[in-house]
Amino acid sequence: MSPSCPGLQAPAAMDGSLPSAGPESSRTKGPDKGLLKAPEDKKTPARRWGRVKAAHPSLNGYRNVCPPLDEHRLRGLYFDVVLMQEMRRPTEPGRKQEGGPVLNIDLHIHTTASDGTLRPAQVVEEARGAGLAVIALADHDTTDGIDEAVEAGQQLGVEVIPGVEISAEDPRGDVHILGYWMDYHHPDFQSFLRRPRSARPERIAQMCARLTALGLPVAPEEVHAVAGDASSVGRPHLARVLLEKGYVENMEDAFSRYLRQGCPAYVKRFKNPTLESIEHIHAGGGISVIAHPGLVEDPSLVDTLIRQGVMGIEGYCHTHTQATTERFLALARAHELIVTGGSDYHGAMLEQSFRLGDLKVPYACYEALRAAKKRIRMRGGRP
């Protein structure tokens, strides 16, 4: 975390312990010990910062705040320290509005733009019915469903965060990287997403040929018919064809017998490199997050993504046990990562055993993302 003020020192421990700097006479006494003295005028930024500090005990270790503490620096301190430190550490399952119900969110949902079965507007309708206050669309390598979802969200009172799930690769394996609030209309970002999408039709054709050679004839046209208007045609669409033709018992059977890596019909496809994926999200003013990290086979790949500058990690998802969630929450605290959560909902496509809204994601995850978005804007559009 980069302080907004050169004189701001981060605490050495969570209890706020830090050797004090400067003579005692240069700092205030009592509850605001550690802050430089300020005029008694309650409207001065230093006094307002004192009240912020008093309201957030975790700031007790932030001492030697340099003068002049003007309004711009005060806002920088607030977003850097209060929001990005405290809100990125959610532990409660939800948050209540003043006099209102507990708010639930879902920051990882798919639509017919990739491999979901619901159109973007239908997803928003279902989210509203499930009591979700905030959702994020995260289709695979495409943002084609966002505008429809945002418009529906405005009509139905559901906030829709523009998102994407990028299929990325590293020499040690594949990983999915979520992007939020990036400039998804920018030509460079769209060109970046088209690179992996352009390889999908050829991959489907090759997999169909392998299945046909195995005695399970499937034509690429059948797969594209199931995919409909989807920008990203993938293995779930092919698995659906296998199920409809009676070749497999269910979707999981299709993947475990034929379509998963190492199976006879699997064909590797092009994916964008992890570092480029993170950089393109950041270049558009977005926030990068590791998707369902519990599914990453090589744990060292998660460490690599953190070193490459990823900003967050999806701590809450259906594929995580409680122990797995706690492990990634601890990792987020250790590396000051934003914690997010999402169901990875695909509608009826993957025969998932949960419904939209079943996963309880702390509302603080949304607040952390929103705080990061504001901080990025204050810095000119770059994390």
N, C-alpha and C positions, 0 to 999 in steps of 0.2 A: 504494500500500500504506500503510495507516494503522498506524503503530507502536502497540504496546500500551502504551508508556511514553513520556511526553512528552519525556524526555531522550534518546530513541533517535534517532540521526541516520542516514539512509541514506547509503551510500557514493556518492561522486561518480563512481566508475568501477568496472568489474568487478574491477580488481586490488586494490580495497579502499582506494585512496588517498583520504584525506580529511584536511583540516587538523585537527589534534588540538585538543580543547577543554579548557580548564582547565589549571592548573599541573601539571608533570610529577610533582610529589611526591604529587598526589592520586590517581595511577593506579598500577597494579602494573607491575613491570618484567618483562622476559623475554617468554616465549611469550604471556602473557596481557596484554601491554601494551595499554592502551586500556580495560581494565575497572577499575572502582573497586575499591579494596582491600576484602578481606573477611576475616573471622576464619578461622583455619586449620582450623576444623571442616569436614571434607569433606562433611558433610551439609547445609551451608547452601546456599540457592538460588544465591547468587553463585558458589560453587565449582562447583555443577552446571552453571550457565550457562557457566562457564569451560571445562568439559570439552566442552560442546556446541560452543562457539566453536572450540576447538582441533580438533575433529573435522570442522569445516566451514570450509575456508579462505575461502569467499566471505563469511564474517562478519567478516573482519579489519577491514573498514571501519566496522563498527558500534561506535562509541565513545561515551563519556560516558553509560553506562547509569546511570539515576538510581536512588538508593536511596529507600526500601527495596525490594530486589528479592525480593519474596515469591513464594510458590509460584504464585499466580495470574498474576502478571506474567511469571514464568519460562515458564509454559505458553503465554501469549500471544506472547511473543517467539519461542518455538520454532515455533509454527504459522505466525505471520506471516512469519518470516524463513527458517527452515530449509526447511519443507515448501513454502510457497507461492513461495519463490524458486528453490530447487534442483529440486524435483520437477516443476515446471511447464516444465522445459527438457529433456525427454527427447531423447536422441540415439541410444540403442542400440535394436536391434530387439526385445529381450526382457529378462527378468530371471530369474535362477535362484533357486529356493528353496534353502535350506541342504540340500545333498546331493540336490536334486531337479532336475527338468527345467526348461527354459526355459518361462516362463509366457506365454501369448498371450491377448489380450483382443479383444473386438469391442463397441464402444459405440454401434452404430447398426444395429439389426436390425428388420425389419418382419414382421408376422404376419397371419393372417386377420382380425384386428381392423380392419385397413385394407386394404392392397393386397398382402399377402404370400400365399403359397400354403400355408404350414405353420401349424398351430395353435400357440399359445404353448408348450404342453408339448412339441410336436414340435420346435420350435426349440431348446428346452433339450436335448432328446435329441441332436439333430444337433450342437449346440455341444459337448456332452460327447464325442461321437465324434470331433469335430475337434480335441479337446485344448484347448478354450478354458476358462480358469479363471474369467473374468468376462465377462458380456455385459450389454447394456442394450437393453431393448425401446424402440423409438422409432417407434411407429405414428403415422400422420398424424392430428393433431387428435383423438386418442382415447387413453384409457388402459385400455380395456376388457380388454386381454389381460394386464395386469400381474399380477393376483392369481394367475391360473392358472400363469403362468411362474414366479413366486416360489415357489409351492408345489412345482412340479416341480424347481426348482433346489435346494430344501432336500432333496429326496429323492435327487437325483442328484449332489449335491456341486458344483454350479455356482452361483456368486453371480450373482444377477439384480438389476441396478440398475433401479429404476423410472424410466422416461423417456417422452418424448413428442417428436414433431417437429411444430412449429406452422408452418403455412403463413402467412407474414406478408407484408405489402406496405408499400412506401414509394412516394412519388411517382416515384422513379427506377426502380422495378422490384420484382420479387418476390424473397423470400429465405426460407429455412427456418431456424428457430431451434429448437435442441434444448434440452430441459429435463431435468435430472436431479435425483432425490431431492426433488422438490417434494411438497407434501401433495396428492397427486392425488385424494384422496377429498373434499377440501373442496368444498362446494356452489358457492362463487364460482368456483373454478377450473373445475369441470365446466360451469358456465353459460357461462364464457368459451369453452370448447372447443365447446360446442353451437352457438354462433353461426355459425361457418363450416360446420359439418356440416349444419346445417339448410338451407343453400343448395345442397348437393350434388345432391339428387334433381331439383330444378328445372333445374339446369345439365345433368344427364344427359339429361333430357327434351328440352331445347332442342338439344343436340348430336345426339340421335337424329333429331330433326325435320330438321336440316340435312343429315344423311347420307341420309335418305330422299329429300329433295329433290334430292340429287346422284345418285340412282339406286341407292343402297345401303340398302335398307330395314332398319331396326333398331328394335325396340321397346324402350322403357325396361325392360319386364319381363324381357327377355332379359339385360340388363345386371345387373339386381338378382339374377337367378338365378345368374349367374356369381359375383357378390359374396358370395352366401350370407349369413352372419350379420355381415358386416363393418359396423362402425359408420360408416366413411368410404368411400363408394362414389365411385370416381374414374375418370379416363381409362384407367388400366391395365385395369380391368374392361371398359370399352368396347372397348379395343384387342383384348382377348382374344376378344370376340364377333366383331369384324371378321375376326379370324384364323380362328375356327372356321367362319365362314360363307364363307370362301374369298375375301373381298374384298381381302385383302392377303397378302403373302408371309410376313411375320413381324411381330413387335411393333414394331420400329423403322420398318418400312414404314408401319404404321398411324399412328404419330406424325408421321413426316416428311411424309406426304401429306395427312393429314386432321386430326390432333388437336393438333398443336403450335401455339403462338401464331403467328398469321399465316396459318394453314391454313384451308381453307374450312369445316370443321366445328367450329373452336375457338370456345368461349364463355367469356368471363372470368367468374370467380365471386368472391364476397365472401371476403376474407381479413382477419384481424385486423391492425391496425397494428403495426409493429415495436416501438415504444416500449411499447405496452400489453402485447405478448407478453412482453417482457423483464420488465416490472413484475409481471405476474401470476405468472411463474415465481419471481421473488424474493419476492413476497408470501407464497408458500407455502414459503419456506425452501429454494428450489431453486437450481440453478446453470444459468445460461443460456450457450449455446454456439452459435456460427455454424456451421451445417451446410454441408458441401462448399463452402467459399468460392470454390473455383476455378470453380464454375458461376455465380457471381454476375456478371452481365454488366457492371454499372457498379462499378468498384473503389471509387469514392467512397462507395458504399452500405456497404461493409465499415467504412470509417472512421466513418461515421455511427453504425453499430451500436456501435462501440467508445465513441464519445462518449455514447451513450445508456445505457451501463453494462453491456454484455454482458461476461460474465466469462471466456469461453473461445472457442477457435476449433478447428475440426476440421482438424488439420494432415495427418492420415494418412487417405487414402481412395483407392479404386480410380480415381477420376476425376482424380487428381493425378499429374502426372509428378514425377520426383525434383526437378527445378528448381522446380516449383510448391510441393512440400512444403517445400523449403528456404526459399522466399520467405515462406511463412506461418509457419514456425518463427521466422524472423527478426522478423516482425511481432509474433509473440507475445512474444518477448523484449523488443522495444522498448516494448510497452504492458503488460507484465506480465500476459499472458493465460494461462489454463490451456490446455494443448494436449491435445486428445483425438483419437481416431481410430476409425473404424468403416467397415464394408464397404458399408452401405446395402443389405444383403441382403434380397431379396424372394422367396426360394425360386425356383420356376420361372416366376413371373409375368412378369418382364421379359426372360427368355431371357438372363440375365447369364452371362458366360463364366467366372465364378469360382465357387468353392465356399466355404462357410462355413469360416473358418479359414485361407484362402489369404493374406489380408492380415495382415501382421505389424505389430501395434500395440504399442509399448513398454508394458510393465507399469507404468512410471512414470506413464503417463497416468492409470491407475486410481488410483495412489497420490496424485496431485495432486487428483483429484476427491474422494477420501476425506478428504484433508487439508482441502480447502475445506469439505466437509460438517461436519467437526468444528469448524472455526473459526466457521461460521455458527451452530452450536448453542451454542457458547460465548458468542456475541453475542446470544443470545435468539431465534434463528430468522430473522434477516434478514442478507443479505450486507453 
